[in-house]
Amino acid sequence: MSIYSKLVRKHLLDLKPYSSARDEYSGKEGIFLDANENPYGSVAGDELNRYPDPYQWEIKNKLAGLKKTKAQNIFLGNGSDEAIDLLIKSLCEPGLDNMIILPPTYGMYQVCADIQQIEVRKSNLDSTFQPRLEDIESKIDSQTKIIWVCSPNNPSGNVIKRELIESLLTKYSDVIIVVDEAYIDFTGEPSFTESLEKYENLVVMQTFSKAWGMAGLRVGMAFAHEDLIAIMNKIKYPYNLNIQSQRIVLEALNKVTKKEEYVKAILSEKKGLESGLGKLSMIKHIYPSDSNQLLVKFEKAHEVFKFLMNEKIIVRDRSNVVLCDDCLRITIGTHEENQALLEKLAQF
Ligand SMILES: Cc1ncc(COP(=O)(O)O)c(C=O)c1O
C-alpha cells in the first residue's frame, strides 16, 4: 500500500468516476454506436467527430520511453496548469489542509489554492533564490499536504539545488513535493523523473509550452506514483485532451531534435542578450538564469516597463513581487527581437 491511501482526500478514494463510452472498448476498429457521435463526419473535417482516448495511452507509451518511466506514472493535462489544479483537488481538504509555496514563484499554485479555499503558507526563497529549509520546517504541520518547488524557478530563472529538494523529499516523506520542471529543457540538469522510483512522495511536472514551443496547444505532463495518477485520472474531465492536441503531440514526440535545436538557439541568444544588457548603465543586476528568462534589476523598472510597452515591446513587470524589487522578467526572443529590445533600452 502506498502513502496515497492516507494522503488522498477520503471521499475521492471511494468516488465512482464517470464511465465514458470509450472506457469500455479500447480498440480502434469497430462500428461505434456507443457515444452519440455524428457517424458521417465533422463539419470541421479531420475525423473530429469521434471522442478522443480519455487516457491518451499512445502518447503516454511513447513518452514513457522518452522519460524512462512507465505509462501508468504519467498524467497528461490541458497545460500543466490542469495538473496543478488536480493535485490540489486530490490532496487538500478545504478548511483543513494547507500547502507551502516558495515565493517568488509561479503564480498558479496560489491561484488554484485560493479558488479551492486551501490555506497557502509562504516560505520566501533566500537572496540567491534558494529555499530556506529551517523556515520551511517552521511552516509545516500535520495538515501540510504539498510543497511546491519550481526548478528552474519562475521568475528568477535559477535551478533549485538538487540536495535541497532531496532533503525535502527525505525529511517530509508524507508530504507531496512537487518539482515543477517547466523549464528543465534549458538546463543541463537531469530531471527529477529519474528519482520517481526512489521517492513515493515526488511529483514532477513538465510542459510542452516552453522548449517544445507548443504553448498554444495546451498540453502539460505530471509524473508521479501510479496511485496518485489514478486519482487524478478519476477526477479529471473525461476527455481533457482533445483529439487534435493528442495527434500533434504524438507527431512532435518524433521530433525531439527540433526541440533541441530551439533550445540551442535560445541559449545562444540568452548569452548575447545578457552581454548586451550588461553594457547598459541603467541595469543594476542580471540574475544568473538556467532558463529562457532573465530577471533583470533596473534603476527605474516600472518606467522602463511602460516605455517598452509604448514601443510595443512587452516584458513582465515583477517589481511588486517579493525579492524582485525593481525587476523586469525578460523572455529570450529571437535575435531580431532581442536586438530591438537592446536598441530601445539604449534610447530610454
Ligand atoms: C513554472 C511554470 N509552471 C507551469 C506553467 C504553465 O505551463 P502550461 O502552459 O503547461 O500550463 C508555467 C507557465 O508559464 C510556468 O512558468
The ligand as an SDF file (V2000), in Angstrom:
LIG
                    3D

 16 16  0  0  0  0  0  0  0  0999 V2000
    6.8240   27.2410  -13.6670 C   0  0  0  0  0  0  0  0  0  0  0  0
    5.6540   27.0940  -14.5590 C   0  0  0  0  0  0  0  0  0  0  0  0
    4.8670   26.0160  -14.4410 N   0  0  0  0  0  0  0  0  0  0  0  0
    3.8170   25.8390  -15.2430 C   0  0  0  0  0  0  0  0  0  0  0  0
    3.4880   26.7620  -16.1980 C   0  0  0  0  0  0  0  0  0  0  0  0
    2.2660   26.5300  -17.0370 C   0  0  0  0  0  0  0  0  0  0  0  0
    2.5300   25.6960  -18.0460 O   0  0  0  0  0  0  0  0  0  0  0  0
    1.3810   25.2090  -19.0420 P   0  0  0  0  0  0  0  0  0  0  0  0
    1.4310   26.1020  -20.2220 O   0  0  0  0  0  0  0  0  0  0  0  0
    1.7600   23.7950  -19.3380 O   0  0  0  0  0  0  0  0  0  0  0  0
    0.0690   25.2940  -18.2920 O   0  0  0  0  0  0  0  0  0  0  0  0
    4.2610   27.8980  -16.3660 C   0  0  0  0  0  0  0  0  0  0  0  0
    3.9060   28.9090  -17.3650 C   0  0  0  0  0  0  0  0  0  0  0  0
    4.4490   29.9390  -17.5100 O   0  0  0  0  0  0  0  0  0  0  0  0
    5.3720   28.0710  -15.5090 C   0  0  0  0  0  0  0  0  0  0  0  0
    6.1540   29.1540  -15.6010 O   0  0  0  0  0  0  0  0  0  0  0  0
  1  2  1  0
  2  3  1  0
  2 15  2  0
  3  4  2  0
  4  5  1  0
  5  6  1  0
  5 12  2  0
  6  7  1  0
  7  8  1  0
  8  9  2  0
  8 10  1  0
  8 11  1  0
 12 13  1  0
 12 15  1  0
 13 14  2  0
 15 16  1  0
M  END
$$$$
